[in-house]
Amino acid sequence: MLIVDEASMLSADVVGVVEQLVAHAGAAHTLTVVYVGDMAQLLPVDGAPPTDADAWPADVLTLAGQHRTLDAALADALRQLRAVGDERLQVKTLPPSLRARCVRLADIGDVTAVTGATFCFGTRAAVARHNDALLDAHLARTGARAVTFVASDAAASPSLQRALDAACAQPSRVRLAVGARVRLTANMRAFAKGMVTTVDAIEQPSPTAPNGAVVVRFGTEVLRLVPGRYWCLRAPAVDGDATARGRVLASRKTVPLALAYATTVHGLQGDTIADDTLYVDTRSLFGGVRHLYTAASRVRRLEQLRLVV
């Protein structure tokens, strides 16, 4: 059995490739493909949605619950958003419970003073500006010193470099400091991509870590992160020829961390915001209600949600 998660983000072309791979497995290796995901969440960045594929399965099993949701008010709001579909995002058409969560930027005040919060924007540029502003505020408040980690990329062509830039969860350049809020951008041992913590220490280059290292903690567990090639674009099998499968076409080498004061909707996909308040900048969500639904479904309780209008 092949289980494909986050199915809403697959393009119809990718579904076709999956079915070709299944066909190449041959009758001697019967393989069942199960596509899993919330189809009201993000669509593919490029290409037609997966449901447009000829090979998209006709048999659908719909689950009644959402495992992150801990209160009935949030579950009801999410059901109402799903019913709205792919409409343009308008405050007046939102469910009353979500309209009550709307705030204006002026009401928040100095965003650099807001603690226990994650901000969600529609663009990487807006995320970068917010992260930089909050890191600068942290440096001014604590006197910590920022260290910049610049990624080392390897790509076989300019087009593959562009594909790496588009697909990689890790920024090519990231400023970090002791006490800064960060998230993992790759799975590390028992710790999943997207988990948030703060920087415990930044080590200078040494014989065991020529490019330095960053120390973070999750509870009692300590992770010492050194720059590595945690992100790769690999070649698939082509026309049944498996000889090229797995060959690295492009990669990025750096520490698997990014500032976590803000993120995009795509960066939130798959994450769970257990306790933070989530501020969603609805003005920058180019994906309409679908983007809002994806962001809102990351929190566990309705009271965690604020919609900036």
C-alpha positions in Angstrom: 0.0 0.0 0.0 1.2 3.5 -0.9 -0.2 6.3 1.3 0.1 9.8 -0.1 -0.5 12.6 2.4 -1.5 16.2 1.9 -3.3 15.1 -1.2 -5.0 18.5 -1.9 -1.6 20.0 -2.8 -0.8 17.4 -5.5 -1.3 18.5 -9.1 -3.2 16.4 -11.5 0.1 15.7 -13.3 1.6 14.3 -10.1 -1.3 12.0 -9.6 -0.7 10.8 -13.2 2.9 10.1 -12.4 2.0 8.1 -9.3 -0.4 6.0 -11.3 2.4 5.4 -13.9 4.7 4.2 -11.2 2.1 1.9 -9.9 1.6 0.5 -13.4 5.3 -0.1 -13.8 5.3 -2.1 -10.6 3.6 -4.8 -12.6 0.9 -7.4 -11.8 3.4 -9.3 -9.6 3.4 -6.4 -7.2 -0.2 -5.3 -6.6 -0.1 -1.9 -5.1 -3.0 0.1 -3.6 -2.7 3.9 -3.5 -4.5 5.8 -0.8 -4.7 9.6 -1.0 -5.1 11.2 2.4 -5.8 14.9 3.2 -8.3 17.6 3.7 -9.4 18.6 0.2 -10.6 22.0 1.4 -7.0 23.0 2.2 -4.3 24.3 -0.1 -4.3 23.5 -3.8 -1.1 22.8 -5.8 1.1 25.8 -6.4 1.3 25.0 -10.1 -1.0 22.9 -12.2 -4.6 21.6 -12.1 -6.0 20.2 -8.8 -5.6 16.5 -8.2 -9.4 15.8 -8.6 -8.9 16.8 -12.3 -6.7 13.8 -12.9 -8.2 10.9 -14.9 -6.7 8.5 -12.3 -8.2 10.2 -9.3 -10.0 7.5 -7.3 -13.8 7.4 -7.3 -14.0 5.8 -3.9 -13.9 8.5 -1.1 -14.0 7.9 2.6 -14.8 11.1 4.6 -13.8 11.4 8.2 -16.2 13.1 10.6 -13.7 14.8 12.9 -10.6 16.9 12.8 -8.0 15.7 15.3 -6.6 19.2 16.2 -9.9 20.7 17.1 -10.6 20.7 20.8 -13.8 22.8 21.0 -17.2 22.7 19.2 -17.1 26.4 18.3 -14.0 26.0 16.1 -15.2 22.8 14.6 -18.5 24.5 13.6 -16.6 27.5 12.1 -14.4 25.2 10.0 -17.5 23.4 8.7 -19.0 26.7 7.7 -15.8 27.7 5.9 -15.7 24.4 4.0 -19.2 25.1 2.8 -18.2 28.5 1.4 -15.7 26.8 -0.9 -13.3 28.7 -3.1 -14.9 32.1 -2.9 -13.0 35.4 -2.5 -12.4 36.2 1.1 -14.8 38.8 2.4 -15.4 39.6 6.1 -19.1 40.0 5.6 -19.5 36.4 4.3 -17.6 34.8 7.2 -19.4 32.8 9.9 -20.4 35.1 12.8 -18.0 33.3 15.2 -15.1 34.2 12.9 -16.2 37.8 12.3 -16.1 38.1 16.1 -12.4 37.2 15.9 -11.5 40.1 13.5 -9.1 42.8 14.7 -7.5 45.7 13.0 -3.7 46.2 13.0 -4.1 49.4 15.0 -5.9 47.4 17.7 -2.9 45.2 18.1 -0.5 48.1 18.7 3.2 47.4 18.6 3.5 43.9 17.1 7.1 43.6 18.2 5.8 43.6 21.8 3.3 40.8 21.2 4.4 37.5 22.9 3.0 34.0 22.7 1.8 34.6 19.1 2.4 33.4 15.6 1.6 35.7 12.6 0.5 34.2 9.3 0.9 36.1 6.0 0.1 35.3 2.4 3.6 36.1 1.0 7.2 35.2 1.9 8.2 38.9 1.7 5.7 39.9 4.4 6.9 37.0 6.6 10.6 38.0 6.2 9.8 41.6 7.1 7.9 40.6 10.3 10.5 38.0 11.3 13.3 40.6 10.9 11.4 43.3 12.9 10.8 40.9 15.8 14.3 39.6 15.8 15.6 43.2 15.8 13.3 43.9 18.8 14.6 40.9 20.6 18.2 42.0 20.0 17.5 45.5 21.3 15.7 44.1 24.3 18.2 41.5 25.3 21.5 42.7 23.9 22.0 39.3 22.1 24.2 39.2 19.0 22.8 37.9 15.7 24.6 35.3 13.7 23.8 34.9 10.0 23.8 31.5 8.4 24.1 31.5 4.6 23.1 28.3 2.7 25.4 26.6 0.3 23.3 25.5 -2.7 24.2 22.9 -5.4 22.0 22.8 -8.5 22.6 21.3 -11.9 20.9 24.2 -13.7 19.3 27.6 -13.1 15.9 26.1 -13.5 16.7 23.5 -10.8 17.9 26.3 -8.6 14.6 28.1 -9.0 12.8 24.9 -8.2 14.8 24.5 -5.1 14.1 28.1 -4.0 10.4 27.5 -4.5 10.1 24.1 -2.8 12.6 24.4 0.0 11.2 25.2 3.5 14.6 26.5 4.5 15.4 30.2 3.7 18.8 30.6 1.9 19.8 33.1 4.5 18.7 33.2 8.2 19.7 35.4 11.1 19.6 33.7 14.5 20.4 34.7 18.1 20.3 33.2 21.5 16.7 33.4 22.8 15.2 33.9 19.3 12.0 32.0 18.4 12.7 29.4 15.8 11.1 26.4 14.1 12.5 23.2 12.6 12.5 23.1 8.9 13.3 19.4 8.6 12.5 16.3 10.6 15.3 15.7 13.1 15.2 12.4 15.0 11.9 12.3 17.0 11.3 16.0 16.3 9.0 17.0 13.5 9.4 19.8 11.0 7.4 22.8 12.2 8.1 22.3 15.9 8.8 25.7 17.6 11.3 26.4 20.3 14.0 29.1 21.1 17.7 29.1 20.5 19.6 27.9 23.5 23.2 28.5 22.2 25.1 29.3 19.1 28.5 27.6 18.9 31.5 29.0 17.0 33.2 26.9 14.3 35.2 24.0 15.7 37.0 20.9 14.4 33.7 18.9 14.9 31.5 21.6 13.5 33.5 23.7 10.9 30.5 25.9 10.1 29.3 26.3 13.7 26.3 24.8 15.4 23.0 25.8 16.9 21.7 24.3 20.1 17.9 24.1 20.8 15.8 22.3 23.4 12.5 20.5 23.3 11.6 19.8 26.9 14.6 17.9 28.4 15.9 16.9 25.0 18.8 18.8 23.5 19.4 19.1 19.7 22.8 20.3 18.4 22.2 21.2 14.8 25.1 21.6 12.4 24.7 22.7 8.7 23.8 19.8 6.5 22.1 18.9 3.2 18.7 18.3 4.7 16.8 19.4 1.6 17.2 17.7 -1.8 15.4 17.5 -5.1 15.7 14.0 -6.4 15.1 12.5 -9.8 12.2 10.1 -10.2 12.2 7.0 -12.4 11.5 8.0 -16.0 9.5 5.7 -18.4 10.2 2.7 -16.2 14.0 3.3 -16.0 14.8 3.3 -12.3 18.6 3.9 -12.8 18.2 7.7 -12.3 15.8 7.4 -9.4 17.0 9.1 -6.3 19.8 11.0 -8.0 20.2 14.4 -6.3 19.4 17.3 -8.8 19.7 20.2 -6.3 20.3 20.6 -2.6 20.7 23.2 0.1 23.1 23.0 3.0 22.6 25.0 6.2 21.1 24.6 9.7 17.5 23.3 9.7 16.0 26.4 11.4 14.0 29.4 10.5 12.7 32.3 12.5 9.2 31.5 13.8 7.6 34.8 14.7 5.7 34.5 11.4 5.1 32.1 8.6 3.1 31.7 5.3 -0.1 29.7 5.0 2.0 27.1 3.0 4.5 27.1 5.9 1.7 26.3 8.3 0.4 23.3 6.3 0.7 20.2 8.5 1.6 22.2 11.7 -0.4 22.3 14.9 -0.4 25.5 17.0 -1.1 24.1 20.4 -1.1 27.2 22.6 -0.1 30.4 20.7 -2.5 33.0 19.4 -2.5 32.9 15.6 -2.8 36.2 13.9 -3.9 35.7 10.3 -3.4 38.7 8.0 -6.5 38.2 5.8 -5.5 41.2 3.7 -2.5 39.3 2.2 -4.2 35.9 1.6 -4.3 35.6 -2.2 -5.9 32.1 -1.9 -9.3 33.4 -0.6 -11.4 31.3 1.8 -9.3 28.2 1.1 -6.2 29.9 2.6 -8.1 31.1 5.6 -9.5 27.6 6.2 -6.0 26.1 6.1 -4.7 28.6 8.6 -7.7 28.5 10.9 -7.5 24.7 11.1 -4.0 24.8 12.6 -5.2 26.0 16.0 -6.9 23.8 18.6 -9.4 26.3 20.0 -11.3 29.2 18.4 -10.1 31.6 21.1 -6.5 31.2 19.7 -7.5 32.8 16.4 -7.4 36.5 15.4 -8.1 37.6 11.9 -6.4 40.9 10.9 -8.6 42.8 8.5 
